[in-house]
Amino acid sequence: MIESRRRALSTRQAQRLRARYGPWAVVTGASSGIGREMALQLAEAGLNVVLVARGRDALDVLASKVEARHGVEARVAAADLATRSGVEAVEEASQHLDVGLLVAASGFGISGRFLDAEGEQECEMGQKAQACENAR
């Protein structure tokens, strides 16, 4: 895995993030890509993080890393957000926390030309999301 070469936040920037959003952030899609990078940035700024993705192993590794490197608390919610049980897992992991920021970096899609896509997978995902919302 390639570690990013980003500029560290200044102390003032980190203080502003904590003042604006409070002590906790929930980051979806935290096992890789933008979600992982956002979790690292927020932890560097001193925010505790609830890490959400389907793969527990990657989340456990990231949680250990941010706790050791930045001295923050990290909670793991291995969850498929397209399911009601996945949403409930995130609710349980963040219950009683002062969460002020949600980074919604999880996603779903197919690759290729849009006009060539059959669209069944996207429709199915949309139906799952709607069913989950209706169940609330």
N, C-alpha and C positions, 0 to 999 in steps of 0.2 A: 504494500500500500504506500502510495506517495504522500508524504506529509506536505501540506501546503506551505508556501512561503509568503506569509501574510505579515503585515506590520502589526505589532502589538498595540493594543489600546493604551492610551495614556491613562494615568490615574484619574484625571478629571473626566474623561469619557466614561470610564468604568463607574465612577461615582454617579454620573448623570443617568446611566442605565439603571442602576440600582434604585436611585431616587424616583425615577419615573415609573418603573415597573414592579418594584418591590423585590422580595427575596426569591421568588420562584418563577420559572418559565417551564412550559410544556413544549417539547419539540417533537413533532411527528416526522417520520421518515429519517430518524436519527441514526440508523445503522450505516448510512452511506451518503455520499453526495452533499447536496446543499444542507440537508438536515443535520448531518454529522458536523459539518463545518460550523453551522449556526450554534449547535450545542457546545462545541469547543470555544467559540467566541464568547458566548454568554457565560460559560464557566470561568473563562479567563477574566471576565469583568466582575466575577464574584457572585453571580446568580446561581442558586441551586437549580437543578434541572430534573424534570421528569422526562425520561427518554422513551420514545414510543416507536416501535416498528414491529414487523412480524418475527424477525430473527432474534431470539433471546441471546445467542452466543455473542453476536456482534455488539449488542447493547451492553452485555455484562463487561466486555472488554473496554468499551468506551466509558462506562460508569466508573470502573476501577481507575482508568486513566485520568479522568477529570477530578476525581476525588484526591488522587495522589498528587497530581500536578498543581491543582488550583485550590485545594482545601475546601471544596464545596461539597454539598450533599447531592447525590444522584440516586434517583429511583428509576427502576426499570419496569416498563409495562409492555411485555411482548403481546401484541394485539393486532388483529386484522380489523382495521377501522371500517371495513365494509360489512361487518357483522355487529349485531346487537351486543353479543358477548364481548367483542373487542372494545366497543364504546364503554361498556360497563367496566372493563378492566382499567381503562384510562381514568374513569371517574373514581374508581376505588384507589388507584395509585396517587391521585391528586387530592383526595378527600382531606379536608381539614388543613390544606395548605393555602397560603396567601399567594395564589397564582395571579400574576398581573400581565403575563405575556404568553401568547400562543403563537408558535411558529408552525404553520401548516405546510410542511414540506413533503408530506407523503403524496404519492400520486400513482396514477394508473393510466395506461394508454397503450396503443399499438404503434408500431413504426411503419413507415412506408408512406406512399402518397395517399392523401386523404381521399381523393376521388376513387382510388382503387380499393379502399377498405370496405368490407362488408358491414361493419358497424355493429355486429352482434355483440362483441365483447364490451364495447362502450355502452350499449343499451343495457346489457345485463348489469354492468357496474352501476349505472344510473338507477336501475330498478332496485338494486340492493341498498343503495344509499337512501333512496326514497322510502323503502320499507323500514329501514332502520329508524329514520326520522319519524315515520308514522307510528312506530311502536312506542315512542316516548310518550 
